[in-house]
Amino acid sequence: MAERTVIGKNVWLFVDTGTPPMIPIKCLTSHTITGSQEISNVDTKCGRKKSPQGDPDFQISGEGQIMLFTDPTTGTAYSSGDLFNMLKLGQRVTVVSGPASGVPVEGDETYTGVGYVSEWENTYPAAEESTFTFTFDLETLEREVEPATT
């Protein structure tokens, strides 16, 4: 497999409703996948060692431009209002970060997580386009790399 650079505009964030196709969160300017692990010092008779405590925490956060769709019932894209509803309803969702086409090719990474919208914000500046930010707190996060075809 040849090396290639990952260009952010080619990696989209989707909500997997369980029936294809996955629905993209539209007009994102960026999204970020983060993980953290609490590490504690443990004193033993052999000296001090580092030890992970508990399970790692994972989040997917992002920002985008607020778009208003003329027909909000089409189900072809999610935007700020849909994320607000997920937060308000405490809706557990599957989110997928992967190729914009939805079809990975050799070497593509796809991250799939299950969790809840934990933060949501709309911003309406006077002289600029309105934006939104959000965070999904995830119970699980898995990484897949598309294998080479033979």
N, C-alpha and C positions, 0 to 999 in steps of 0.2 A: 504494500500500500504506500502510495506517495504521500508526502507531507502536504498539508494544506492549512491555510489560516481560516479560522472560523470568523465569519462576518456576522455581526449582531443582527442585522436586518434579515438574515436568513434563518434565524432561530426565533420561533414564535412561542407564545404561551397559550395553551389550549385548556378548556374544561372538557373532560371526558364524561359525557352524559350516559355512557353505556351503550348507546346506539350510534354507529358511524353516520356521518363523519363527526370528528371532534370539533367543538366550536371554539374559534379563536377569540381571545380578548383583543379587540381591535384598537388601533391607533396608539399602541404603546411606543414610548420613546426609548424605554429600556426596561429590562427586568433582571433581577439578581437572585441567585440561589446561594444561601448561606447555611453553614453548619457550625455548631459549637459544641464543645465537650468540657465539662467541669473537670479540672485536674487538681488533685490534692497531694500535698506532701505526706508521705507515710514514713514514720520513723520505725526502723527495724533494728535488730541487733547487728545487722550488717551495714547499717548506715541509713541515710535518708534516700527514699525513692519516690518517684512520681507515680500516681495511680489514678486512672479514670474513675469518676464517681457518677453512677447513674447512666442513663442512656443519652446519646447525643441529641441535641435539638436542631431541627431543620426548619428553614423558612424560605419562601419565595416571595419577593416583594417587587413592586414595579411602579412605573408612572407612565402616564399617557395623556393625550389630548381628549377632552370630553367631546363626544360626538352624539348628536341627536339623530336618531333614525326616523324616517317618515313612517315606516311600518314596524313598530317594535315587536310585532308578533311573528316576524319571519324566522327567528331563531337561527340566523346565519352568523351572528356575531354577538359577543358580550361586550358591554362597556360599563361605565361607572355605575349607572343605575342598577344593573344586574348584580354587580359586586355589593352594592348597598343592600339589595334584597337578600343576598346570601348571608351577609352579616346579621341583618335584622332577624332572619328566620333561623339562624344557627345551623345553616345547611352544611352538611358534610359533603365535600366534593373531592373529585380526583382531578388534579392539575398535571399537565404534561408540558415540559419544555423540550422542544425538539424542532426538527426541520420544518420550515414554513410550509412545505408541500404536504406534510403529514406522513411522508413516505421516506424513511431513512435510507441512505446509501452507505456503502462500505465506509466504516470508520466514524459515522455520525454517532454522536452521543444523544441519548434521550433520557431525561430525568422524569420520573413519575412519582407523585406524592399524593397522599390522602390527608385532608385536614379541613380547616375552617378559616374563613376570612376573620382575622383578629383586629385589623386596623383598616380604616377607609377614610379618605379625605378628598373633598372637592375644593379647588381654589379658583376664585373668580377675580383676577386682577383687572383693574380698570382699562388698561391699554394693551392687554395681551390676550392670547387665547387661553381659555379656561383649561385647567388640568386636573387630573385625579391621581392619587397614590393609594396603594393598598398593600397589605401583607397577608399571606396565607401562613398560619402556623400549622406545621405538618406533624401528623402522628408517625408517618413512615415516609421514606424517600429511597427510591431505587434508581440505579444507574445502569443503562444498557448501552453497549457499543455494538453497532451493526457489524456483523462478521463479514469477512471477505467471501465472495462467492467463488465457487470453483467450477 
